[in-house]
Amino acid sequence: MKLFERTTDHGLLLLRLGLGGMFMAHGWPKLAGGAKSWVKIGGAMTRLGIDLWPTMWGFLAACSEFFGGLLIALGLFFRPGAAMLLATMVVASVMHLQDGDGFTKSSHAIEAAIVFAALILIGPGRFAVQRRGK
């Protein structure tokens, strides 16, 4: 086994903990902001032609960031958590681009979407809660 093959799972653990923790930190204020915050966040769905229930969409986006980040960090229900975050980042990317924010402001969401898409394909690695006992 080559050196980098032996450290792949360690790298995935570092990525999961770092990225998951950052998204939990981004998501908590949105989740704790309540309905007033959720309506504003959920308004991004209008960029996709969906103007019903902005409070619900905002709540789901906040939950996606906080709980999706937690799932990513733990490696529990990893792919569903990454898929929730991928969907949230696609909406955020579309919103920024349609608002004319340009590449500079949309790049974070685009980059995160790429990472979550890749993680769905790669999986959580060996050091994941869902891998315990396997």
Secondary structure as UniProt FT lines:
FT   HELIX           3..32
FT   HELIX           34..42
FT   HELIX           43..48
FT   HELIX           54..74
FT   HELIX           78..98
FT   TURN            99..100
FT   HELIX           102..122
FT   HELIX           129..131
FT   TURN            132..133
//
